[in-house]
Each structure stands twice: as structure tokens, then as C-alpha cells.
């Protein structure tokens, strides 16, 4: 559900997503992190901790989890937003591509 929600948001609000990316790569990132991070980090830690306890998720550092769990989705969304993949090939994000990618992510994170 997180993938679907994130993808929908990114595709519905591309300008806001680009703006957030610009902030993330600027000196203002620390201020944004101070505002948003504590609550979000707490919710994500609870989610990950519970999934590990239920043996649904392999125990890895949070940064590794985040990179494996969401970077593939964000890259697909970026390809879709530009309409091109690496090498300039035409790209449109489909439900099948997203599902297939998600299944590979699950394989990587499942104990």
C-alpha cells in the first residue's frame, strides 16, 4: 500500500515532488528534517520493528531497508515523469512493472 500511495502522490503532484527533491539536495535539508523527521522516523521504526518481530522483514540497518524498499519505486517514478529510461528509451510506469519490481524488493527483504 505504501508503494501505491507514494506512486499516486508522485504522479499526481510532480511539481511538489521535484520541489521536495530540490530541498533534499540543498542546505535547507537539515531544517526540513528537523520539522518532519521525528514523527515520521518514529512511525517507520515501529513499522520496521514489528515486521522484523513477525519475521516478515530481514533485519538490516534502516538506511539499507529504505534504499531497498523505496529507491526502486522512486526511480521508476522518475523514469515515468521524464517519459524516458536510461539511454533515452521510452518508459511508462505500468501496474505490471510496479508489481514485478515490488515482488523483487520483497524477495530482497524477506528473511
N, C-alpha and C positions, 0 to 999 in steps of 0.2 A: 504494500500500500504506500510505503514511503516513496518508492520509485515512481509510482503512478502520480502521486501528488506532486512530487518535485518536477517531474517532466511536464505535467499540465501547467504548473505555475510558470516554469521557464518559457514554455511555448506561448502562454497567454500574455506574459509580461516581459518580452525580450529586452525592452529598454531598461527596465528596472534591474534585470539580471546583468546586463552589461555595466550598469552603474555600480552594482554591488561588486562586480569583478574589478572595476577600476579602483574602488575604495580598498579592496583587499590587497591591491598591489601599490598602495600609496602609504605615505606616513600617517594617514588617518586611520589605518587599520587598528592600531592599538586603542584608539578611542572607541571605535565600533565594537571591538572585542570586549572592552570593559563594560559597555552597555548591554550587549546581547549575551555574552558568553556564560555568566554564572548560571542562569536558569536553564539555558539550552544544554550546557555541559552536564548539569545535574540530571536532567531528563534522559539524555543519551547514556550516561553512565549507568543509570538504573536499568534501562532497556538492555544494554550490553551485559551487565552483571547477571540479570535474570536469565538471559538467553544462554549464558555460559553455564549457570547452575542447572538449567534444564537440558544441558548437553546438546543444544541447538547451534552453538557457535563455538568455534575453536578460540582458545584464549591467546590473544596477541595484544601487543600494545595498541592503545586506542587509535593512534595515528595510522598504524598498519590496517586496522579494521576499517577506518574511514576511507583510506586510499583504495582498498579493495572493494568495499561496499558501494562507494558512490562515484569515484573517478570515472569508471566506465560509462555510467549514465550521463554524467556531465559532458564527457567527450562526445557521446552520441548526440546529445542535445546541441552542442556547439557545431558539429558537422551539419546537423539538420538546419540550424539557424543560418548558416552560410550557404547551405544547399550543396556543399562540396565536402568531400573527404580528402585524405592525403593524396597528393598527386592531381588534385582537381577533378576527381571522379564525382559525378552527380550522386547526391545522397539525400534520401528522405527517410526519416525515422518512422518505421512501421511498428505495429504492435508485435509482430513476429520477431523482428530484430531485437526489440527491447526484451521480449520474453526469453529469447535464446541467450542473450547476453546475461540477463538476470540468473538464468539457470547455471551458467558458468561461474558467476560470482558465488552462488550458493555452494557449488562444489568446492570452491576455494576456501570458504569459511566454515564448512561443516566438519565437525570432528570425525 
